[in-house]
Amino acid sequence: GKMTNRGAGIYALNGKGGQQRLKKRFSGQERQALHLKIVDLLLKEYPEEEAKPQVLAPHLLHTRNDITRCRWLVQAGDLYLKVYKNEEAFQCYNKVLQDLDAVQGKDACILYADTAVKYSKVCTAKHDTRKNLEMLNQGFARAKKWDHLHASALLEMHIAKFEWLRSDYPKALEHYESGWKLANELGDPALIRSATTFS
C-alpha cells in the first residue's frame, strides 16, 4: 500500500494489505514495544475526553500493563459495556486480570477484585469455566486479604454461579449463602440489589 498524508505530520498506509505486510516485518517483541510507544504518546497528547480509554485499549491489549494502564483498560471495558460490546469489554477485563496476576499490594489486589466482578458479568458459556473460577477465586482471596467486603460478597455470588454451571450444587449453594449473608451484614442497598440478581 501507499502512504497518504492525512494532515500535518499524519501519514497512513492505504488498505489493510499494506498494514498486514508491514506488521509481519516486526517480531512480537518489536510490536509490543511499538504499542507501548503509541500508548505513551496517546497518554501525553490525546485530549482528555470520554473516548480516550477506547483509543488506548487496542494498544494496551498488546502490552504488559502496570496498575495505571490497567485502570485505563478497565475504563475502556466499562465504556464498551455501555454500548453492549460485551466481547470487547471481556477482552479488556481479561487482560487486566492477566497483567495483575502476579502484582501484589493493596491497590493491585483491589483493582483485581473489582475487575474480576466485571469480568464475571460478561463471561458466557463459551468461555472456559475452570479458568473463570480460578480468576474469581483469586479475586475473592485478594478482596478478603484487604477487607474489601463489597467485592468479597459479589465474588462469592459469582463463584456460586460458575460452580452451578459446573453442576457442583452443594459448593454453589455454600458460596451463594456466604455472599448473601455478607451482603446483608454490610447493609448497602446497591450491593443487596446486585446480590438479589443471583436469587
TIBATOR-613306 format. One record per residue: x, y, z of N, C-alpha, C, CB in turn. Coordinates in Angstrom, 3 decimals, always signed. Each point is the difference from the previous one (the first is absolute). Glycine has a CB too. Layout:
residues N
X;Y;Z;X;Y;Z;X;Y;Z;X;Y;Z
...
//
This chain:
residues 199
+0.806;-1.187;+0.000;-0.806;+1.187;+0.000;+0.850;+1.251;+0.000;-1.768;-1.253;+1.176
+1.170;+2.333;-1.607;+0.695;+1.277;-0.057;-0.302;+0.824;+1.246;-0.095;-0.050;-2.511
+1.054;+0.895;+2.848;-0.184;+0.927;+1.121;-0.769;+1.216;-0.493;+2.139;-0.792;+1.111
-3.106;+1.234;-0.302;-0.718;+1.230;-0.333;+0.113;+0.973;+1.165;-1.604;-1.266;-1.496
+1.630;+2.537;+1.150;+0.083;+1.054;+1.012;-1.421;+0.347;+0.417;+2.186;+0.922;-0.956
-2.459;-1.045;+2.255;-1.342;+0.298;+0.514;-0.032;+1.265;+0.840;-0.480;-2.428;-0.019
+1.472;+3.248;-0.120;+0.051;+1.244;+0.770;+1.418;+0.270;+0.441;-2.355;-0.332;+0.778
+2.538;+1.397;-0.029;+1.336;+0.400;+0.438;+0.658;-1.101;+0.833;-0.730;+2.403;-0.024
+1.739;-3.034;-0.558;+0.751;-1.031;+0.722;-0.722;-1.320;+0.165;+1.081;+1.824;+1.166
-2.212;-2.015;-1.858;-0.766;-1.246;+0.138;+0.041;-0.761;-1.326;-1.523;+1.053;+1.751
+2.065;-2.256;-1.690;+0.083;-0.848;-1.185;-0.625;-1.349;+0.302;+2.090;+1.180;-0.764
-2.669;-1.788;-0.270;-0.648;-1.302;+0.190;+0.215;-0.864;-1.232;-1.729;+1.032;+1.516
+1.732;-2.349;-1.283;+0.078;-0.945;-1.115;-1.398;-0.219;-0.547;+2.039;-1.132;+0.990
-2.170;+1.193;-2.304;-1.290;-0.283;-0.634;-0.223;-1.504;-0.054;+0.157;+2.115;-1.372
-1.299;-2.561;+1.818;-0.354;-1.411;-0.131;+0.609;-0.872;+1.083;-0.182;+0.366;-2.424
-0.550;-1.413;+2.781;+0.435;-0.914;+1.062;+1.187;-0.855;-0.437;-2.344;-0.048;+0.860
+2.439;-0.233;-2.172;+1.080;-0.867;-0.496;+1.369;+0.541;+0.344;-1.478;-0.714;-1.843
+1.672;+2.022;+1.620;+1.285;+0.625;+0.309;+0.287;-0.016;+1.486;-0.257;+1.440;-1.997
-0.777;-1.220;+2.804;+0.176;-0.029;+1.463;+0.405;-1.396;+0.464;-1.706;+1.838;+0.252
+1.052;-2.870;-0.807;+0.292;-1.379;+0.403;+1.432;-0.389;-0.383;-2.439;-0.585;-0.265
+2.861;+0.983;-0.956;+1.375;-0.317;-0.437;+1.023;+0.685;+0.898;-0.803;-0.255;-2.370
+0.511;+1.508;+2.735;+0.916;+0.730;+0.871;+0.058;-0.635;+1.380;-0.478;+2.101;-1.268
-0.669;-2.528;+1.790;-0.044;-0.645;+1.326;+0.876;-1.244;+0.042;-2.321;+0.872;+0.326
+2.317;-1.641;-1.423;+0.757;-1.262;-0.045;+1.504;+0.222;+0.077;-1.837;-0.986;-1.349
+2.277;+2.192;+1.044;+1.440;+0.293;+0.041;+0.532;+0.130;+1.422;-0.242;+1.147;-2.186
-0.662;-0.919;+3.126;+0.415;+0.194;+1.395;-0.167;-1.284;+0.802;-0.642;+2.419;-0.152
+1.571;-2.662;+1.068;-0.144;-1.130;+0.923;-1.068;+0.365;+1.031;+2.438;-0.717;-0.330
-2.914;-0.289;+1.091;-0.995;+0.243;+1.045;+0.492;+1.026;+1.000;-0.839;-2.322;-0.283
+2.122;+2.229;+0.633;+0.582;+0.927;+0.981;+0.048;+1.427;-0.561;+1.376;-1.890;+0.963
-1.027;+2.006;-2.267;+0.044;+1.329;-0.624;-1.400;+0.604;-0.085;+2.028;-0.686;-1.323
-3.038;-0.152;+1.008;-1.381;+0.499;-0.065;-0.460;+0.483;+1.362;-0.491;-1.574;-1.880
+0.845;+0.806;+2.933;-0.386;+0.399;+1.356;+0.646;+1.336;+0.363;-0.243;-2.423;+0.662
+1.516;+2.590;-1.027;+0.704;+1.258;+0.293;-0.657;+1.160;-0.744;+2.156;-1.267;+0.354
-2.592;+1.046;-1.597;-0.676;+1.049;-0.762;-1.342;+0.366;+0.625;+1.139;-0.811;-2.072
-1.890;-0.208;+2.492;-1.284;+0.272;+0.663;+0.229;+0.839;+1.269;-0.958;-2.176;-0.914
+2.010;+1.843;+1.652;+0.300;+0.738;+1.233;+0.356;+1.460;-0.301;+0.800;-2.138;+1.062
-0.046;+2.365;-2.139;+0.338;+1.376;-0.394;-1.258;+0.766;-0.398;+2.273;-0.766;-0.771
-3.169;+0.083;+0.070;-1.259;+0.637;-0.403;-0.825;+0.363;+1.231;+0.013;-1.295;-2.165
-0.074;+0.372;+3.143;-0.739;+0.262;+1.243;+0.578;+1.219;+0.706;-0.536;-2.451;+0.231
+1.858;+2.497;-0.091;+0.639;+1.130;+0.681;-0.310;+1.320;-0.715;+1.835;-1.535;+0.791
-1.805;+1.505;-2.119;-0.301;+1.198;-0.789;-1.458;+0.430;+0.186;+1.747;-0.685;-1.675
-2.672;-0.292;+1.609;-1.420;+0.310;+0.155;-0.311;+0.534;+1.406;-0.534;-1.781;-1.691
+1.175;+1.208;+2.702;-0.227;+0.471;+1.374;+0.401;+1.463;+0.150;+0.382;-2.327;+0.853
+0.699;+2.709;-1.530;+0.478;+1.383;+0.108;-0.781;+0.956;-0.904;+2.264;-0.889;+0.559
-2.575;+0.439;-1.778;-0.484;+0.924;-1.024;-1.504;-0.047;-0.267;+2.214;-0.223;-0.993
-2.851;-0.922;+1.251;-1.417;-0.114;-0.359;-0.834;+0.813;+0.985;+0.377;-2.305;-0.995
-1.357;+3.063;+0.510;-0.805;+0.824;+0.922;-0.761;-0.846;+1.026;-0.234;+1.700;-1.819
+0.019;-1.103;+2.982;-0.739;-0.687;+1.065;-1.486;+0.027;-0.344;+1.748;+0.639;+1.739
-2.221;-1.698;-2.334;-1.419;-0.107;-0.334;-0.442;-1.431;+0.229;+0.168;+1.869;-1.698
-1.482;-2.080;+1.661;-0.551;-1.311;+0.353;+0.557;-1.134;-0.860;-2.060;+1.163;+0.736
+2.359;-0.891;-1.995;+0.452;-1.052;-0.920;+1.454;-0.422;+0.230;-1.617;+0.893;-1.657
+2.373;-0.143;+2.452;+1.439;-0.280;+0.154;+0.295;-1.446;+0.401;+0.298;+2.379;+0.632
-1.008;-2.967;+0.352;+0.301;-1.398;+0.345;-0.158;-0.958;-1.186;-0.744;+0.506;+2.321
-0.264;-0.263;-3.167;-0.215;-0.888;-1.141;+1.038;+0.223;-1.095;-2.436;-0.020;+0.529
+3.011;+1.199;-0.588;+1.090;+0.261;-0.941;+1.258;-0.735;+0.469;-0.988;+2.268;-0.600
+1.196;-2.311;+1.908;+1.166;-0.676;+0.583;-0.122;-1.524;-0.032;+0.319;+1.985;+1.466
-1.543;-2.501;-1.291;-0.216;-1.436;+0.202;+0.629;-0.907;-1.055;-2.081;+0.641;+1.100
+1.937;-0.368;-2.411;+0.588;-0.921;-0.988;+1.511;-0.167;+0.153;-1.816;+0.656;-1.550
+2.477;+0.352;+2.117;+1.450;-0.076;+0.216;+0.312;-0.639;+1.356;+0.322;+2.048;-1.440
-1.115;-1.712;+2.453;+0.207;-0.578;+1.332;-0.216;-1.510;-0.008;-0.724;+2.163;+1.023
-0.114;-2.651;-1.919;-0.236;-1.446;-0.095;+1.235;-0.749;-0.494;-2.410;+0.470;-0.436
+3.405;+0.271;-0.078;+1.216;-0.630;-0.543;+1.252;+0.350;+0.787;-1.060;+0.056;-2.228
+0.882;+0.502;+3.443;+1.159;+0.350;+0.824;-0.178;-0.596;+1.399;+0.360;+2.147;-1.321
+0.741;-2.234;+2.037;-0.069;-0.396;+1.410;-0.276;+1.284;+0.772;+1.620;-2.007;-0.272
-2.700;+2.031;+1.059;-0.450;+1.257;+0.600;+0.208;+0.061;+1.508;-1.661;+0.152;-1.815
+2.014;+1.053;+2.278;+0.081;+0.255;+1.435;-1.402;+0.373;+0.500;+2.444;+0.765;-0.181
-2.562;-0.413;+1.450;-1.314;+0.290;+0.585;-0.674;+1.180;-0.705;+0.813;-0.884;+2.207
-0.059;+1.932;-2.500;-0.582;+1.178;-0.655;-0.580;-0.360;-1.360;+1.635;+1.465;+1.204
-0.862;-2.194;-2.010;-0.500;-0.369;-1.333;-1.150;-1.001;+0.115;+2.290;+0.406;-0.978
-2.277;-1.257;+2.007;-1.121;-0.921;+0.230;-1.284;+0.777;+0.296;+1.604;-1.743;+0.872
-1.485;+2.852;-0.149;-1.190;+0.824;+0.287;-0.605;+0.554;-1.292;+0.970;+0.613;+2.248
-0.114;-0.237;-3.195;-0.500;+0.458;-1.298;-0.760;-1.121;-0.707;+1.924;+1.618;-0.179
-1.397;-2.828;+0.269;-0.674;-1.144;-0.636;-1.350;-0.282;+0.647;+2.234;-0.970;-0.569
-2.313;+1.093;+1.887;-1.283;-0.198;+0.692;-0.999;+1.056;-0.471;+1.182;-0.985;+2.024
-0.729;+2.235;-2.137;-0.887;+1.064;-0.491;-0.489;-0.304;-1.414;+1.212;+1.664;+1.440
-0.307;-2.170;-2.279;-0.390;-0.363;-1.367;-1.048;-1.113;+0.026;+2.285;+0.669;-0.848
-2.057;-1.678;+1.702;-0.966;-1.095;+0.134;-1.366;+0.512;+0.425;+1.866;-1.544;+0.581
-1.879;+2.480;+0.372;-1.270;+0.573;+0.464;-0.722;+0.740;-1.129;+0.967;+0.217;+2.310
-0.196;+0.518;-3.122;-0.600;+0.730;-1.124;-0.545;-0.958;-1.055;+1.575;+1.903;+0.420
-0.837;-2.966;-0.699;-0.496;-1.012;-0.950;-1.294;-0.619;+0.504;+2.353;-0.483;-0.733
-2.396;+0.234;+2.033;-1.185;-0.629;+0.599;-1.231;+0.902;-0.134;+1.490;-1.224;+1.621
-1.286;+2.528;-1.502;-1.116;+0.951;-0.127;-0.677;-0.077;-1.367;+1.172;+1.497;+1.608
-0.389;-1.860;-2.626;-0.559;-0.072;-1.365;-0.141;-1.470;-0.458;+1.049;+2.262;-0.543
-1.135;-3.151;+1.519;-0.281;-1.425;-0.231;+1.060;-0.714;-0.833;-2.388;+0.570;+0.155
+3.635;-0.106;-0.073;+1.103;-0.700;-0.671;+0.671;-0.902;+1.035;+0.369;+1.920;-1.671
-1.090;-2.994;+2.025;+0.431;-0.869;+1.099;+1.320;-0.709;-0.267;-2.378;-0.314;+0.544
+2.610;-0.099;-1.781;+1.248;-0.720;-0.298;+1.203;+0.925;+0.162;-1.237;-1.507;-1.595
+1.111;+2.753;+1.159;+1.092;+0.966;+0.168;+0.225;+0.292;+1.482;-0.531;+1.020;-2.246
-0.567;-0.897;+3.008;+0.117;+0.211;+1.451;+0.700;-1.189;+0.649;-2.097;+1.405;-0.009
+1.694;-2.613;-0.397;+0.619;-1.223;+0.539;+1.511;+0.011;-0.247;-2.149;-1.274;-0.395
+2.567;+1.644;-0.813;+1.430;+0.019;-0.322;+0.759;+0.973;+0.898;-0.551;-0.597;-2.370
-0.041;+1.751;+2.621;+0.653;+0.993;+0.874;+0.139;-0.522;+1.421;-0.932;+1.839;-1.415
-0.170;-2.342;+1.979;+0.036;-0.503;+1.377;+0.935;-1.210;+0.128;-2.354;+0.831;+0.336
+2.311;-1.711;-1.323;+0.850;-1.187;+0.021;+1.479;+0.392;-0.005;-1.794;-1.297;-1.198
+2.148;+2.297;+0.393;+1.399;+0.456;-0.087;+0.447;+0.611;+1.325;-0.278;+0.420;-2.470
-0.604;+0.320;+3.126;+0.337;+0.576;+1.307;+0.305;-1.119;+0.998;-1.466;+2.014;-0.473
+0.626;-3.042;+0.495;+0.214;-1.108;+0.935;+1.305;-0.730;-0.303;-2.483;-0.254;+0.247
+2.806;+0.105;-1.520;+1.270;-0.638;-0.370;+1.187;+0.858;+0.454;-1.123;-1.092;-1.985
+1.046;+2.401;+1.725;+1.127;+0.881;+0.309;+0.208;+0.189;+1.497;-0.416;+1.154;-2.147
-0.667;-1.227;+2.927;+0.118;+0.180;+1.450;+0.184;-1.327;+0.742;-1.414;+2.042;-0.208
+1.459;-3.128;-0.536;+0.049;-1.335;+0.604;+1.104;-0.144;+1.059;-0.901;-0.894;-2.142
+2.086;+1.394;+1.835;+1.122;-0.163;+0.928;+0.326;+1.277;+0.769;+0.899;-1.733;-1.524
-1.707;+2.774;+1.349;+0.273;+1.280;+0.669;-0.711;+0.009;+1.358;+0.241;+1.206;-2.245
+0.511;-0.911;+3.285;-0.567;+0.025;+1.350;-0.153;+1.445;+0.477;+1.044;-2.248;+0.506
-1.503;+2.414;+0.703;-0.229;+1.328;+0.560;-1.486;+0.316;-0.009;+2.270;+0.754;-0.776
-2.674;+0.140;+1.645;-1.419;+0.294;+0.196;-0.686;+0.498;-1.270;+0.525;+0.528;+2.364
+0.072;+0.454;-3.036;-0.636;+0.577;-1.196;-0.207;-1.049;-1.083;+1.053;+2.200;+0.531
-0.021;-3.030;-0.756;-0.093;-1.042;-1.030;-1.061;-1.033;+0.371;+2.428;+0.343;-0.570
-2.469;-0.718;+1.841;-0.957;-1.031;+0.446;-1.441;+0.501;-0.109;+1.741;-0.921;+1.567
-1.969;+2.158;-1.173;-1.362;+0.552;-0.069;-0.433;+0.176;-1.450;+0.352;+1.178;+2.196
+0.559;-0.690;-3.045;-0.330;+0.135;-1.422;-0.281;-1.374;-0.610;+1.431;+2.077;-0.154
-0.639;-3.070;+0.537;-0.218;-1.365;-0.503;-1.384;-0.504;+0.422;+2.492;-0.458;+0.101
-2.825;+0.624;+1.174;-1.288;-0.489;+0.518;-1.176;+0.687;-0.688;+1.091;-0.465;+2.206
-1.030;+1.794;-2.334;-1.088;+0.742;-0.654;-0.141;-0.395;-1.468;+0.385;+1.905;+1.580
+0.753;-2.112;-2.239;-0.019;-0.397;-1.414;-0.523;-1.420;-0.155;+1.928;+1.534;-0.460
-1.624;-2.398;+1.416;-0.491;-1.389;-0.055;-1.535;-0.029;+0.020;+2.103;-0.800;+1.171
-2.715;+1.708;-0.408;-1.469;+0.088;+0.029;-0.511;+0.388;-1.389;+0.031;+0.651;+2.462
+0.583;+0.374;-3.062;-0.418;+0.458;-1.329;+0.229;-1.088;-1.045;+0.531;+2.370;+0.651
+0.598;-3.036;-0.533;+0.357;-1.099;-0.908;-1.077;-1.088;+0.030;+2.456;+0.488;+0.354
-2.875;-0.846;+0.849;-0.999;-1.057;+0.158;-1.332;+0.383;-0.634;+1.130;-0.699;+2.110
-1.476;+1.985;-2.056;-1.276;+0.451;-0.552;-0.067;-0.155;-1.521;-0.174;+1.604;+1.897
+1.340;-1.551;-2.562;-0.009;-0.100;-1.466;+0.413;-1.385;-0.510;+0.513;+2.432;-0.080
-0.177;-3.332;+1.004;+0.343;-1.368;-0.414;-1.240;-0.703;-0.516;+1.864;-0.097;+1.690
-1.651;-0.750;-2.680;-1.103;-0.796;-0.531;+0.385;-1.467;+0.039;-0.747;+1.902;-1.485
-0.172;-2.751;+1.081;+0.240;-1.452;+0.012;+1.172;-0.387;-0.897;-2.431;-0.361;+0.450
+2.754;+1.196;-1.453;+1.096;-0.350;-0.912;+1.376;+0.200;+0.644;-1.472;+0.635;-1.919
+1.529;+0.116;+3.021;+1.276;+0.218;+0.678;+0.295;-1.160;+0.945;-0.307;+2.496;-0.172
+1.576;-2.730;+0.428;+0.480;-1.138;+0.798;-0.426;+0.149;+1.473;+1.976;-0.267;-1.575
-2.913;-0.579;+2.010;-0.548;+0.090;+1.366;+1.078;-0.212;+1.057;-2.197;-0.816;-0.864
+3.103;-0.131;+0.620;+1.061;-0.286;+0.971;+0.901;+1.227;+0.179;-0.061;-2.453;-0.632
+0.435;+3.072;-0.491;+0.853;+1.204;+0.057;-0.743;+1.143;+0.685;+1.187;-0.711;-2.113
-2.478;+0.855;+1.799;-0.800;+1.051;+0.639;-0.002;-0.177;+1.509;-1.441;+0.166;-2.045
+1.252;-1.396;+2.494;-0.024;-0.270;+1.439;+1.346;+0.307;+0.653;-1.726;-1.764;-0.397
+2.814;+1.437;-0.284;+1.330;+0.302;+0.541;+0.150;+1.502;+0.225;+0.958;-2.015;-1.178
-1.365;+2.805;+0.174;+0.128;+1.458;+0.118;-0.918;+0.553;+1.089;+0.600;+0.120;-2.431
-1.821;-0.655;+2.508;-0.940;+0.472;+1.022;+0.483;-0.365;+1.398;-1.879;-0.223;-1.640
+2.401;-0.977;+1.798;+0.516;-0.425;+1.309;+1.205;+0.840;+0.406;-0.823;-2.333;-0.433
+1.675;+2.664;-0.557;+1.143;+0.861;+0.317;-0.492;+1.404;+0.377;+1.477;-1.331;-1.582
-2.493;+1.815;+0.852;-0.582;+1.301;+0.337;-0.576;+0.006;+1.404;-0.505;+0.367;-2.405
-0.189;-1.455;+2.748;-0.591;-0.109;+1.339;+1.086;-0.001;+1.075;-1.941;-1.277;-0.965
+3.009;+0.506;+0.737;+1.102;-0.064;+0.976;+0.637;+1.372;+0.189;+0.432;-2.392;-0.642
-0.260;+3.117;-0.450;+0.607;+1.332;+0.079;-0.931;+0.995;+0.705;+1.279;-0.483;-2.115
-2.568;+0.406;+1.804;-0.972;+0.896;+0.647;-0.028;-0.262;+1.501;-1.392;+0.075;-2.109
+1.402;-1.350;+2.463;-0.059;-0.391;+1.420;+1.250;+0.474;+0.748;-1.398;-2.011;-0.615
+2.553;+1.884;-0.055;+1.269;+0.384;+0.624;-0.012;+1.466;+0.426;+1.178;-1.720;-1.388
-1.824;+2.588;+0.586;+0.001;+1.435;+0.278;-1.358;+0.482;+0.519;+1.737;+0.293;-1.778
-2.571;-1.228;+2.275;-1.318;+0.349;+0.560;-0.856;+0.809;-0.961;+1.029;-0.031;+2.247
-0.941;-0.292;-3.522;-0.836;+0.651;-1.016;-1.312;-0.793;-0.049;+2.035;+0.840;-1.385
-2.905;-0.563;+2.369;-1.163;-0.856;+0.262;-1.057;+0.062;-1.102;+0.428;+0.327;+2.416
-0.600;+0.835;-3.010;-0.974;+0.152;-1.081;+0.324;-0.981;-1.129;-0.335;+2.442;+0.597
+1.607;-2.427;-1.048;+0.431;-0.911;-1.074;-0.043;-1.444;+0.474;+1.465;+1.799;-0.954
-1.123;-2.044;+2.214;-0.027;-1.376;+0.534;-1.399;-0.601;-0.124;+1.853;+0.582;+1.606
-2.862;+0.194;-1.225;-1.381;-0.499;-0.062;-0.397;-0.305;-1.443;-0.582;+1.333;+2.057
+0.869;-0.407;-2.970;-0.368;-0.216;-1.403;+0.773;-1.163;-0.618;-0.527;+2.432;-0.190
+1.804;-2.548;+0.544;+0.796;-1.092;-0.563;-0.497;-1.357;+0.484;+1.970;+1.532;-0.120
-2.405;-1.607;+1.376;-0.600;-1.254;+0.488;-1.199;-0.377;-0.875;+0.759;+0.515;+2.369
-1.580;+0.462;-2.708;-1.179;-0.243;-0.837;+0.393;-0.452;-1.405;-1.254;+1.714;+1.323
+2.262;-1.064;-1.880;+0.445;-0.364;-1.347;+0.650;-1.388;-0.014;+0.338;+2.438;-0.521
+0.408;-2.743;+1.567;+0.577;-1.354;+0.110;-1.126;-1.022;+0.060;+2.044;+0.898;+1.202
-3.095;-0.582;-0.436;-1.162;-0.897;+0.097;-0.599;-0.260;-1.385;-0.476;+0.863;+2.325
+0.384;+0.200;-3.137;-0.559;-0.138;-1.355;+0.800;-1.011;-0.821;-0.820;+2.378;+0.102
+2.157;-2.263;-0.048;+0.829;-0.900;-0.811;+0.065;-1.412;+0.570;+1.336;+1.971;-0.692
-1.411;-2.096;+2.019;-0.071;-1.351;+0.590;-1.314;-0.670;-0.419;+1.423;+0.734;+1.986
-2.480;+0.058;-2.066;-1.302;-0.523;-0.449;+0.096;-0.491;-1.446;-1.200;+1.581;+1.571
+1.873;-0.789;-2.410;+0.185;-0.388;-1.408;+0.797;-1.295;-0.124;-0.087;+2.415;-0.650
+0.976;-2.653;+1.631;+0.784;-1.248;-0.002;-0.743;-1.140;+0.686;+2.091;+1.359;+0.002
-3.327;-1.104;+0.398;-0.861;-0.992;+0.673;+0.505;-0.385;+1.386;-0.617;-0.862;-2.238
+1.430;+1.726;+2.857;+0.415;-0.243;+1.388;-0.957;+0.793;+0.886;+2.476;-0.371;-0.633
-3.699;-0.154;+0.776;-1.078;+0.737;+0.676;+0.260;+0.263;+1.479;-1.544;-1.018;-1.617
+2.096;+0.038;+2.390;+0.278;+0.299;+1.420;+0.983;+1.167;+0.173;-0.420;-2.414;+0.521
+1.493;+2.418;-1.353;+0.991;+1.072;+0.098;-0.619;+1.335;-0.446;+1.871;-1.670;-0.416
-2.690;+1.618;-0.626;-0.669;+1.214;-0.489;-0.881;+0.593;+1.100;+0.031;-0.904;-2.365
-0.786;+0.059;+3.034;-0.899;+0.461;+1.057;+0.787;+0.583;+1.176;-1.680;-1.738;-0.694
+2.799;+1.109;+1.013;+0.846;+0.477;+1.104;+0.525;+1.411;-0.298;+0.663;-2.389;+0.536
-0.173;+2.601;-1.760;+0.508;+1.323;-0.378;-1.125;+1.025;-0.053;+1.836;-1.091;-1.305
-2.980;+0.679;+0.770;-1.140;+0.922;-0.103;-0.433;+0.473;+1.389;-0.755;-1.155;-2.117
+0.592;+0.209;+3.030;-0.455;+0.357;+1.352;+1.002;+0.883;+0.719;-1.257;-2.139;+0.103
+2.552;+1.850;-0.294;+1.044;+0.805;+0.628;-0.004;+1.427;-0.555;+1.381;-2.077;+0.341
-1.517;+2.208;-1.655;-0.049;+1.320;-0.634;-1.234;+0.781;+0.405;+1.274;-0.920;-1.912
-2.418;+0.230;+1.959;-1.261;+0.652;+0.381;+0.055;+0.497;+1.443;-1.238;-1.467;-1.622
+1.804;+0.646;+2.500;+0.120;+0.371;+1.413;+0.870;+1.250;+0.151;-0.276;-2.421;+0.670
+1.412;+2.444;-1.373;+0.908;+1.153;+0.089;-0.665;+1.249;-0.570;+1.987;-1.537;-0.178
-2.696;+1.398;-0.944;-0.695;+1.149;-0.606;-1.005;+0.590;+0.985;+0.287;-1.010;-2.295
-1.026;+0.154;+2.984;-0.991;+0.477;+0.976;+0.658;+0.634;+1.211;-1.554;-1.780;-0.763
+2.675;+1.223;+1.201;+0.722;+0.575;+1.143;+0.503;+1.408;-0.321;+0.680;-2.312;+0.721
-0.252;+2.516;-1.974;+0.515;+1.309;-0.398;-1.128;+1.025;-0.128;+1.890;-1.136;-1.195
-3.097;+0.667;+0.877;-1.174;+0.873;-0.055;+0.030;+1.062;-1.087;-0.194;-0.396;+2.385
+1.007;+0.204;-3.403;+0.080;+0.956;-1.106;-1.115;-0.320;-1.003;+2.527;+0.271;+0.312
-3.500;+0.646;-0.504;-1.134;-0.292;-0.894;+0.422;-0.381;-1.422;-1.337;+1.580;+1.359
+2.366;-0.891;-1.897;+0.458;-0.302;-1.370;+0.582;-1.408;-0.059;+0.476;+2.447;-0.413
+0.265;-2.825;+1.448;+0.576;-1.341;+0.056;-1.100;-1.053;+0.128;+2.086;+0.939;+1.047
-3.063;-0.679;-0.219;-1.110;-0.956;+0.168;-0.784;-0.150;-1.295;-0.158;+0.602;+2.430
-0.022;+0.522;-3.166;-0.671;-0.079;-1.309;+0.796;-0.890;-0.953;-0.973;+2.307;+0.340
+2.315;-2.118;-0.352;+0.851;-0.831;-0.864;-0.094;-1.466;+0.413;+1.567;+1.944;-0.354
-1.573;-2.176;+1.662;-0.047;-1.381;+0.507;-1.313;-0.674;-0.341;+1.523;+0.652;+1.852
-2.632;+0.098;-1.863;-1.303;-0.626;-0.277;-0.115;-0.480;-1.430;-1.008;+1.453;+1.722
+1.866;-0.947;-2.626;-0.035;-0.494;-1.393;+0.427;-1.462;-0.072;+0.488;+2.320;-0.833
+0.165;-2.812;+1.884;+0.430;-1.402;+0.007;-1.042;-0.925;+0.608;+2.342;+0.786;+0.151
-3.384;-0.215;+0.496;-0.969;-0.851;+0.713;-1.086;-0.515;-0.939;+0.443;+1.291;+2.099
//
